[in-house]
């Protein structure tokens, strides 16, 4: 078990237990071996007129603390090379509010990261920024990552007359693209682009299954500046990736990312509600494939102009800010462009053809996709999925099944076009 403590500088103990990792929130302890989370961010929020409720601010402190633990606890040191056991102590401004929901939050993190979490909510959080309130003239929040789905989501909201404020998590390879899209969609002036700012010495865990929590934390802070409750926070992600069914038996659970999985989102929404945070998480495309999102986008001219510039690749940084073309997100992207119409995909891929693409290292994703498509063909979708849709309410299960069937259909068309099937 790895122990991690995240607290304010004032509550940092003089000595730490053997092997315990520690982080201070928003301010550096200037102490060897102690990491820092979002240094200076609280002061920046205050200067910009943010005055979130204590509940919203504690939610952010929790999210950032989970991200820190996720980054500093290495999976390759665990018994199976993946599943970790993490004991996280989080300093909060109002810890008693969280105490009754400890087990719920532990289960929620298990869904997200696949690890076993033990949580302790204690005194020691930083007080929320008390800026002079400056409400935004917007009616919702939309997450803007620089990816294709979030681009479609932003276009659809604006075209339909909504006034979204865009929230981005800074990513070295996507930050300029995020700003460009926000400006293009008319949200440049109120585009909130933040980083978790987690710094520490030592190795970093690259799987980052918990990173999305920072994104949701940022959305809650942004929503605190919008009048009216609850504030809708749109999470634009296609339904195939939301559910992210394991393509082969070895990719069960969090080996396939659960960032926008409906079960995780439902558990996160329940937590927000019991804490009294007026935010409503929306998955508007959970019943649409990526190809359907492209075909049905409400401004086809604009989408066709900028869509190929968006990023989808799971190994974008590895390939020097170029789409690899062969990871699962790249294949789903390519399949979506193919479903949208020939000639629309002007993306540069490191491997322009899936046939004969060099596996190099890591999982053989084209082979996994081909095996999955063949299994669906031979067994039928229901047998292939097994209990994958057990999370869904009976009234929605058919819709999730349809989007997965259509998603596998798009993948099959790509693999056939590329000569793999």
C-alpha positions as CSV (number, residue, x, y, z in Angstrom):
1,X,0.0,0.0,0.0
2,X,1.2,3.5,-0.9
3,X,0.3,6.3,1.5
4,X,-0.2,9.8,0.1
5,X,-1.0,13.0,2.0
6,X,-2.4,16.2,0.4
7,X,-2.9,19.2,2.7
8,X,-2.1,22.8,3.1
9,X,1.4,24.0,4.0
10,X,0.2,25.0,7.5
11,X,-1.1,21.4,8.2
12,X,1.9,19.5,6.8
13,X,3.4,17.4,9.7
14,X,7.0,17.9,10.7
15,X,7.8,14.3,9.8
16,X,6.2,11.8,7.4
17,X,5.7,8.0,7.8
18,X,8.3,5.8,6.1
19,X,7.4,5.7,2.4
20,X,4.6,8.3,2.7
21,X,4.3,10.8,-0.2
22,X,3.1,14.3,0.6
23,X,1.9,17.3,-1.4
24,X,0.9,20.8,-0.4
25,X,-2.1,22.5,-2.0
26,X,-1.6,25.9,-3.9
27,X,1.6,26.8,-2.1
28,X,5.0,25.2,-1.9
29,X,6.3,23.9,1.4
30,X,9.9,24.4,0.1
31,X,10.8,21.1,1.7
32,X,12.7,18.2,0.1
33,X,10.5,15.3,-0.9
34,X,7.2,17.3,-0.7
35,X,5.4,17.9,-3.9
36,X,3.2,20.8,-4.9
37,X,-0.3,21.0,-6.4
38,X,-1.4,24.0,-8.5
39,X,1.0,26.5,-6.9
40,X,-0.4,30.0,-7.1
41,X,-3.7,29.0,-8.6
42,X,-5.9,30.0,-5.7
43,X,-4.5,33.6,-5.7
44,X,-5.0,33.8,-9.5
45,X,-8.7,32.7,-9.1
46,X,-9.2,35.3,-6.4
47,X,-7.8,38.1,-8.6
48,X,-10.2,36.9,-11.4
49,X,-13.2,37.2,-9.2
50,X,-13.8,33.6,-8.3
51,X,-15.6,33.0,-5.0
52,X,-16.8,29.3,-5.1
53,X,-18.7,27.8,-2.2
54,X,-16.8,25.8,0.3
55,X,-18.4,22.6,-1.1
56,X,-17.2,23.4,-4.6
57,X,-13.8,24.3,-3.5
58,X,-13.4,21.1,-1.4
59,X,-14.4,19.1,-4.5
60,X,-11.6,20.7,-6.4
61,X,-9.1,20.0,-3.6
62,X,-10.2,16.4,-3.6
63,X,-9.9,16.1,-7.4
64,X,-6.5,17.5,-7.5
65,X,-5.3,15.3,-4.6
66,X,-6.5,12.2,-6.4
67,X,-4.6,13.3,-9.5
68,X,-1.4,13.8,-7.4
69,X,-1.8,10.3,-5.9
70,X,-2.5,8.8,-9.3
71,X,0.7,10.4,-10.7
72,X,3.1,9.4,-7.9
73,X,2.0,5.8,-7.3
74,X,3.6,3.6,-9.9
75,X,1.7,0.7,-11.3
76,X,4.7,-1.4,-12.3
77,X,5.6,-1.8,-8.6
78,X,2.2,-3.5,-7.8
79,X,1.7,-7.3,-7.6
80,X,0.1,-7.6,-11.0
81,X,1.8,-4.6,-12.7
82,X,-1.4,-2.6,-12.8
83,X,-3.7,-2.6,-9.7
84,X,-2.5,-0.4,-6.9
85,X,-3.6,-0.1,-3.3
86,X,-3.6,3.6,-2.3
87,X,-4.3,5.2,1.0
88,X,-5.0,8.9,0.4
89,X,-5.5,11.5,3.1
90,X,-7.0,14.7,1.8
91,X,-7.1,18.0,3.8
92,X,-10.4,19.7,3.2
93,X,-12.0,22.9,4.4
94,X,-15.2,21.1,5.5
95,X,-14.2,17.4,5.9
96,X,-17.2,16.4,8.0
97,X,-19.5,17.0,4.9
98,X,-17.5,14.2,3.1
99,X,-17.3,11.7,5.9
100,X,-20.7,9.9,5.2
101,X,-19.7,9.4,1.5
102,X,-16.3,7.9,2.1
103,X,-17.3,4.4,0.8
104,X,-19.1,5.8,-2.2
105,X,-16.1,7.9,-3.2
106,X,-13.8,4.9,-2.8
107,X,-16.0,2.8,-5.1
108,X,-16.2,5.6,-7.6
109,X,-12.4,5.8,-7.8
110,X,-12.2,2.1,-8.2
111,X,-14.4,2.4,-11.2
112,X,-12.2,5.2,-12.6
113,X,-8.7,3.9,-12.0
114,X,-9.1,0.2,-11.2
115,X,-7.3,0.6,-7.9
116,X,-8.2,-0.1,-4.3
117,X,-8.5,3.3,-2.5
118,X,-8.8,4.0,1.2
119,X,-9.7,7.7,1.8
120,X,-9.4,9.9,4.9
121,X,-11.0,13.3,4.9
122,X,-9.3,15.5,7.5
123,X,-8.9,19.2,8.5
124,X,-6.2,20.9,6.7
125,X,-7.7,22.1,3.4
126,X,-7.2,25.6,2.1
127,X,-10.0,28.1,2.4
128,X,-11.8,29.0,-0.9
129,X,-10.7,32.1,-2.8
130,X,-12.9,35.1,-1.9
131,X,-12.7,37.2,-5.0
132,X,-15.2,39.9,-5.9
133,X,-17.9,38.0,-7.8
134,X,-18.1,38.7,-11.5
135,X,-20.8,36.5,-13.0
136,X,-20.3,35.2,-16.6
137,X,-22.8,35.9,-19.3
138,X,-23.0,32.3,-20.2
139,X,-25.7,29.6,-19.6
140,X,-23.6,26.4,-19.5
141,X,-20.1,24.9,-19.4
142,X,-18.6,22.8,-22.2
143,X,-15.4,20.9,-21.8
144,X,-12.9,21.6,-24.7
145,X,-10.0,19.3,-25.0
146,X,-8.8,20.0,-28.5
147,X,-10.2,16.6,-29.6
148,X,-12.8,16.0,-32.3
149,X,-15.7,15.2,-30.0
150,X,-15.3,18.3,-27.9
151,X,-15.1,20.4,-31.1
152,X,-18.4,18.9,-32.4
153,X,-19.9,19.5,-29.0
154,X,-18.9,23.2,-29.0
155,X,-20.1,23.7,-32.5
156,X,-23.5,22.1,-31.8
157,X,-24.1,24.2,-28.6
158,X,-23.2,27.5,-30.3
159,X,-25.2,26.7,-33.4
160,X,-28.3,25.9,-31.3
161,X,-28.1,29.2,-29.6
162,X,-26.5,28.2,-26.3
163,X,-23.9,30.4,-24.7
164,X,-21.2,28.0,-23.4
165,X,-18.1,29.0,-21.4
166,X,-15.3,26.7,-22.5
167,X,-13.1,24.9,-20.0
168,X,-9.8,23.2,-20.9
169,X,-7.2,21.3,-19.0
170,X,-3.8,22.5,-20.3
171,X,-2.0,19.9,-22.3
172,X,1.4,20.7,-23.7
173,X,0.5,19.5,-27.2
174,X,-3.1,20.9,-27.3
175,X,-3.1,24.2,-25.5
176,X,-2.8,26.4,-28.6
177,X,-5.4,24.4,-30.4
178,X,-7.8,24.7,-27.4
179,X,-7.4,28.5,-27.5
180,X,-8.0,28.6,-31.3
181,X,-11.1,26.5,-31.1
182,X,-12.5,28.6,-28.2
183,X,-11.9,31.8,-30.2
184,X,-13.4,30.2,-33.3
185,X,-16.6,29.3,-31.4
186,X,-16.9,32.7,-29.8
187,X,-15.7,31.8,-26.3
188,X,-12.2,33.1,-26.4
189,X,-12.8,35.9,-23.9
190,X,-14.2,33.4,-21.3
191,X,-12.1,30.4,-22.2
192,X,-10.8,29.0,-18.9
193,X,-7.7,27.0,-19.4
194,X,-6.0,25.6,-16.3
195,X,-3.4,23.1,-15.2
196,X,-3.3,20.8,-12.2
197,X,0.3,22.0,-11.7
198,X,1.4,18.8,-9.9
199,X,5.1,18.8,-9.3
200,X,7.3,16.3,-7.4
201,X,10.6,14.5,-7.6
202,X,10.7,10.9,-8.8
203,X,9.1,8.8,-11.5
204,X,5.6,9.6,-12.8
205,X,3.0,7.0,-13.5
206,X,2.1,7.4,-17.2
207,X,-1.3,5.7,-17.3
208,X,-3.1,8.8,-15.8
209,X,-6.5,7.2,-15.3
210,X,-7.3,9.8,-12.6
211,X,-6.4,12.9,-14.7
212,X,-9.9,13.5,-15.8
213,X,-10.9,14.4,-12.3
214,X,-9.0,17.6,-12.6
215,X,-11.0,18.4,-15.7
216,X,-14.3,17.9,-13.7
217,X,-12.9,20.0,-10.8
218,X,-12.1,22.8,-13.2
219,X,-15.6,22.6,-14.7
220,X,-17.1,23.0,-11.2
221,X,-15.0,26.0,-10.5
222,X,-16.0,27.6,-13.8
223,X,-19.7,26.8,-13.1
224,X,-19.5,28.8,-9.8
225,X,-19.4,32.0,-11.9
226,X,-22.6,31.2,-13.8
227,X,-25.9,32.3,-12.3
228,X,-28.7,29.8,-11.9
229,X,-28.7,26.3,-10.6
230,X,-28.0,23.6,-11.6
231,X,-25.4,24.6,-14.2
232,X,-25.1,22.2,-17.1
233,X,-21.6,20.9,-17.8
234,X,-21.4,19.2,-21.2
235,X,-19.0,16.4,-21.6
236,X,-18.9,15.8,-25.3
237,X,-17.8,12.2,-25.9
238,X,-19.1,9.6,-28.3
239,X,-21.0,6.6,-26.9
240,X,-18.6,4.0,-28.1
241,X,-15.7,5.6,-26.2
242,X,-17.9,6.4,-23.2
243,X,-18.6,2.7,-22.7
244,X,-15.3,1.7,-24.2
245,X,-16.0,-2.0,-24.4
246,X,-12.8,-4.1,-24.0
247,X,-11.7,-5.3,-27.4
248,X,-10.0,-8.4,-26.1
249,X,-10.4,-10.2,-22.7
250,X,-7.2,-8.8,-21.4
251,X,-8.4,-5.2,-21.5
252,X,-11.2,-5.5,-18.9
253,X,-12.0,-2.9,-16.3
254,X,-9.8,0.2,-16.2
255,X,-7.3,-1.2,-18.7
256,X,-9.8,0.5,-21.1
257,X,-10.1,4.1,-19.9
258,X,-13.3,4.9,-17.9
259,X,-13.0,8.7,-18.0
260,X,-16.5,9.3,-19.3
261,X,-18.1,5.9,-18.6
262,X,-21.8,6.4,-17.7
263,X,-21.4,4.5,-14.4
264,X,-18.5,6.7,-13.3
265,X,-20.4,9.9,-14.4
266,X,-23.5,8.7,-12.5
267,X,-21.5,8.2,-9.3
268,X,-19.8,11.5,-9.7
269,X,-23.1,13.2,-10.2
270,X,-24.5,11.6,-7.1
271,X,-21.5,12.9,-5.1
272,X,-22.0,16.4,-6.5
273,X,-25.6,16.4,-5.5
274,X,-25.1,15.1,-1.9
275,X,-22.4,17.7,-1.4
276,X,-24.8,20.5,-2.5
277,X,-22.9,21.5,-5.7
278,X,-25.3,22.8,-8.3
279,X,-23.8,21.2,-11.4
280,X,-25.4,18.8,-13.8
281,X,-23.1,16.6,-15.9
282,X,-24.4,15.9,-19.4
283,X,-23.2,13.2,-21.8
284,X,-25.1,14.5,-24.9
285,X,-23.6,12.0,-27.3
286,X,-23.7,8.8,-25.2
287,X,-26.0,7.2,-27.8
288,X,-24.0,8.4,-30.9
289,X,-21.0,7.0,-32.6
290,X,-18.1,9.3,-33.5
291,X,-19.2,8.9,-37.2
292,X,-22.8,9.9,-36.3
293,X,-21.5,12.9,-34.4
294,X,-19.6,14.1,-37.5
295,X,-22.5,13.4,-39.9
296,X,-25.1,15.1,-37.7
297,X,-23.0,18.1,-36.6
298,X,-25.0,21.3,-37.0
299,X,-22.4,23.3,-38.9
300,X,-20.9,21.0,-41.5
301,X,-18.9,23.7,-43.3
302,X,-17.1,24.8,-40.2
303,X,-16.5,21.2,-39.0
304,X,-15.1,20.2,-42.4
305,X,-12.7,23.1,-42.3
306,X,-11.2,22.4,-38.8
307,X,-11.9,18.7,-38.0
308,X,-8.6,17.3,-39.4
309,X,-6.7,19.7,-37.1
310,X,-8.2,18.1,-34.0
311,X,-6.3,15.5,-31.9
312,X,-7.5,12.0,-30.9
313,X,-4.3,9.9,-30.6
314,X,-3.5,8.1,-27.4
315,X,0.2,8.4,-28.3
316,X,0.3,11.9,-29.8
317,X,3.3,12.9,-27.7
318,X,5.2,9.7,-28.4
319,X,5.0,10.4,-32.1
320,X,6.2,14.0,-31.9
321,X,2.7,15.6,-32.0
322,X,1.5,13.4,-34.9
323,X,-1.3,10.9,-34.8
324,X,0.1,7.4,-34.8
325,X,-2.9,6.2,-36.8
326,X,-3.0,2.7,-35.2
327,X,-4.0,3.1,-31.6
328,X,-7.7,2.6,-30.6
329,X,-8.6,6.3,-30.5
330,X,-6.9,6.8,-33.9
331,X,-8.8,3.9,-35.5
332,X,-12.1,5.1,-34.1
333,X,-11.2,8.6,-35.5
334,X,-10.4,7.1,-38.9
335,X,-13.5,5.0,-38.9
336,X,-15.6,8.1,-38.1
337,X,-14.1,10.1,-41.0
338,X,-14.8,7.1,-43.3
339,X,-18.4,7.0,-42.1
340,X,-18.7,10.8,-42.6
341,X,-17.5,10.7,-46.2
342,X,-14.4,9.9,-48.3
343,X,-11.8,12.6,-48.6
344,X,-12.7,14.5,-45.5
345,X,-9.8,13.1,-43.3
346,X,-6.8,15.3,-44.0
347,X,-5.0,14.2,-40.8
348,X,-1.3,13.3,-41.0
349,X,-0.8,9.8,-39.6
350,X,2.6,8.3,-38.7
351,X,1.2,5.0,-40.1
352,X,-1.1,6.0,-43.0
353,X,-2.0,2.4,-43.5
354,X,-3.1,-0.1,-40.9
355,X,-2.0,-3.0,-43.0
356,X,1.7,-3.6,-42.2
357,X,1.9,-0.8,-39.6
358,X,4.8,-1.4,-37.3
359,X,3.7,-2.7,-33.9
360,X,7.0,-1.3,-32.4
361,X,5.9,-1.4,-28.7
362,X,2.8,-1.7,-26.6
363,X,-0.4,-3.4,-27.5
364,X,-1.2,-4.4,-31.1
365,X,-4.4,-2.3,-31.4
366,X,-5.3,-3.1,-35.0
367,X,-5.1,-6.8,-34.2
368,X,-7.3,-6.3,-31.1
369,X,-9.8,-4.4,-33.2
370,X,-9.9,-7.1,-35.9
371,X,-10.3,-9.8,-33.3
372,X,-13.2,-7.9,-31.7
373,X,-15.0,-7.3,-35.0
374,X,-14.6,-11.0,-35.9
375,X,-15.9,-12.0,-32.5
376,X,-19.0,-9.8,-32.8
377,X,-19.5,-11.3,-36.3
378,X,-19.3,-14.9,-35.1
379,X,-20.8,-14.7,-31.6
380,X,-23.2,-11.8,-31.9
381,X,-22.9,-8.6,-30.0
382,X,-24.6,-9.7,-26.8
383,X,-22.3,-12.7,-26.2
384,X,-19.3,-10.6,-27.0
385,X,-20.3,-7.8,-24.5
386,X,-21.2,-10.2,-21.7
387,X,-21.9,-8.0,-18.7
388,X,-20.5,-4.8,-20.2
389,X,-23.9,-3.1,-20.2
390,X,-24.9,-4.3,-16.7
391,X,-24.5,-0.7,-15.5
392,X,-27.3,0.7,-17.7
393,X,-30.9,1.2,-16.6
394,X,-33.2,-1.2,-18.5
395,X,-34.8,1.7,-20.4
396,X,-31.4,2.8,-21.8
397,X,-29.7,-0.6,-22.4
398,X,-31.1,-0.9,-25.9
399,X,-29.7,2.5,-26.8
400,X,-26.2,1.7,-25.5
401,X,-26.4,-1.7,-27.4
402,X,-27.3,0.1,-30.6
403,X,-24.4,2.6,-30.4
404,X,-21.9,-0.2,-29.7
405,X,-23.3,-2.2,-32.6
406,X,-22.9,0.8,-34.9
407,X,-19.5,1.6,-33.5
408,X,-18.2,-1.9,-34.3
409,X,-19.8,-1.5,-37.7
410,X,-17.7,1.7,-38.3
411,X,-14.6,-0.1,-37.1
412,X,-15.3,-3.1,-39.4
413,X,-15.7,-0.8,-42.4
414,X,-12.3,0.8,-41.7
415,X,-10.6,-2.6,-41.3
416,X,-12.1,-3.8,-44.5
417,X,-11.0,-0.7,-46.4
418,X,-7.5,-1.1,-45.0
419,X,-7.3,-4.8,-46.0
420,X,-7.2,-6.2,-42.5
421,X,-10.5,-8.1,-42.9
